[in-house]
Amino acid sequence: MIEIPESLVLAKQLNKILKGRIITGVTPWQSPHKLAFIYGDPANYGELFNGKTFEQAYGFGSWVEMKFEDRILAVSEGTGLLYTDQEKKLPKKHQMLLKFDNGSMICAFVKMYGAVVGTKDSEYKNKYYIVAKEKPSVFSEDFDLEYFETMMEDEGVQKLSIKAFLATEQRIPGLGNGVLQDILCNSKIHPREKVKNISKKQRDFLYQTIISTLREMKEQGGRDTEKDLFGNNGGYQTKMSKNTVNQPCQVCNTNIVKASYMGGSIYFCPICQHLK
C-alpha cells in the first residue's frame, strides 16, 4: 500500500525517468474489478492524455500524482505503479497503461482497493485527495510539535487508541497501518494504548519518532514490504511487519506478535511495547 515513504519514492523515480516524455498510447480499464475505481469515463482517457508531455510527479499522503501539461493522472494507496519497456513484464491485469515516445510504459494496477484519477488539472474534488494535498507534510515546517500536540490534546481523540488516532481519519495523510508499526515500535508504545494514557514526554518522543522513522523509510527507498517503480522491494527493513512476525525483537529478543485489531493486523513486541 502506498503510504508517505512510497509516495515520495515513486514520485522521485517518475521525475527521473519520464521528464519530457510524450504519451503515445493509452489503455484504460483493461481489467475492471469491484474494488478498483476510475474517475470519469475510461473511454475518454485516450483523448485526455494522448500527445501530452510529462512535466512533474508529486507524492503527498498516500497519493502519487503525475502532471502532463494541463492534465493530471493520480493513483491512490492500493494502486501499484510499474515502469518497463518490455510488455512481457506487465501484469496480466491492470487498470491503466500509458505508452511513451521512447517505447517505455507506466502501468497502474489496483492490488486490493484503489483509485485511478485522470482529469484536467484542479478539477478533481475528492475530499481525501484534497485533504492529503492541503494538510502539512510531516517533513514540512508546519508539522511542528505544537501542531502535533494540538491534535493529541483534542478532546475527541482522548478515548481513541494510538493506532486509531494516527492511522485513521486522515489526521496525518499517508500515515497508515503499515508505517505505523515501526513508528510505535521505535516509540515503545503499544498500538492499543489509549491516547489519554500517553504522557507529555512520550508525546514529544512520538512526534520525533514519526519524522525520523518516515525519513529513514523514504531515504532507503521505501519499505521492504512494498515495491518501487521498477518492481523492486524497498530498502528499508521493517522491524514490525509480516516479514518479522514470530522473529525476535531487535531490542529484547522476545518474539514479535501479530494480532487482529480494528479490521487489520498489528505487530508489536509485548515487552518493549507494554500495554498500560
Beta strands, then each sheet from edge to edge (+ up, - down):
strand 1: 23-28
strand 2: 36-38
strand 3: 54-60
strand 4: 63-68
strand 5: 71-75
strand 6: 79-84
strand 7: 96-100
strand 8: 105-110
strand 9: 114-120
strand 10: 257-261
strand 11: 264-268
sheet 1: 1+ 7- 8+ 6-
sheet 2: 2+ 9+ 5- 4+ 3-
sheet 3: 10+ 11-
end
